Amino acid sequence: MAVHLYEKYREDVAVVLSSKLDEFKVFDYDQVSEDDLWNFLLTKKWRKPREDVHIYEIVRDILNVKVSDFISFQTVEHLKGPDWFSDAGAGELEELLKK
């Protein structure tokens, strides 16, 4: 899998991510990790990254994340579940069928 264009900015915006996580904690979502938030941004907010992006735009995107958008994204991701017919899911499927 290719590395996302914005991955190089992660260390630079770590303080902003931490600040956003603090905001999540105010709303009682203290189980959200920095990796969860970053994954949301990479896969949802920044699906089509721009090569000429400025760091202030990345900071703005992080600060504009709404708790409700993040929770909706997480819910959909968990509902997708594993692909039982892929190589990774085949072992789990076999275990279920044994019982």
Number of C-alpha atoms within 10 A of each C-alpha: 3 4 7 13 14 16 11 10 13 13 10 12 16 14 12 17 21 14 14 20 20 15 16 17 13 10 10 10 14 12 10 15 13 14 10 13 18 17 13 20 18 17 12 13 14 16 11 11 12 10 8 6 11 10 13 10 10 18 17 11 13 19 14 10 15 12 15 9 12 17 14 10 15 15 11 10 12 9 9 9 9 14 12 13 11 10 9 11 13 14 13 14 15 11 9 9 8 6 5
